[in-house]
Amino acid sequence: MSTSENITQSDGELVSALSVVEDQPLENRAEGYAKLYDDLRAQLEGGDIPSRD
């Protein structure tokens, strides 16, 4: 899979995740956005740490 295909797939996954959060009642959205933030941060920071394999 090429880099542009990875970006497109990632964009689609992000849009889907945002849609799920936005479809929730207002009082539940903050928790959904916080989880999404944590997931994105972990994914981005995970790329900075070299594997020890």
C-alpha positions as CSV (number, residue, x, y, z in Angstrom):
1,M,0.0,0.0,0.0
2,S,1.4,3.4,-0.9
3,T,1.7,6.4,1.3
4,S,-1.2,8.2,-0.4
5,E,-3.4,5.1,0.0
6,N,-2.5,5.0,3.7
7,I,-3.4,8.7,4.1
8,T,-6.7,8.3,2.3
9,Q,-7.6,5.2,4.4
10,S,-6.6,7.1,7.6
11,D,-8.7,10.1,6.6
12,G,-11.7,7.8,6.0
13,E,-11.2,6.2,9.4
14,L,-11.0,9.6,11.1
15,V,-14.1,10.9,9.3
16,S,-16.0,7.7,10.4
17,A,-14.8,8.1,14.0
18,L,-15.8,11.8,14.0
19,S,-19.2,10.9,12.6
20,V,-19.8,8.4,15.4
21,V,-18.9,11.0,18.0
22,E,-21.0,13.7,16.4
23,D,-24.0,11.4,16.3
24,Q,-24.0,11.0,20.0
25,P,-26.1,13.1,22.4
26,L,-24.3,16.4,23.3
27,E,-23.6,15.3,26.9
28,N,-21.7,12.2,25.6
29,R,-19.6,13.9,22.9
30,A,-16.8,15.2,25.2
31,E,-16.0,11.7,26.3
32,G,-16.0,10.5,22.6
33,Y,-13.7,13.4,21.6
34,A,-11.4,12.7,24.5
35,K,-11.1,9.0,23.5
36,L,-10.5,9.9,19.9
37,Y,-7.8,12.4,21.0
38,D,-6.1,9.8,23.1
39,D,-6.2,7.3,20.2
40,L,-4.7,9.8,17.7
41,R,-2.0,10.9,20.1
42,A,-1.0,7.3,20.8
43,Q,-0.9,6.5,17.1
44,L,1.2,9.6,16.4
45,E,3.6,9.2,19.3
46,G,4.0,5.5,18.7
47,G,5.7,6.3,15.4
48,D,8.4,8.2,17.3
49,I,9.5,5.3,19.4
50,P,11.8,2.8,17.7
51,S,10.8,-0.8,18.1
52,R,13.0,-3.1,20.1
53,D,12.6,-6.2,17.9
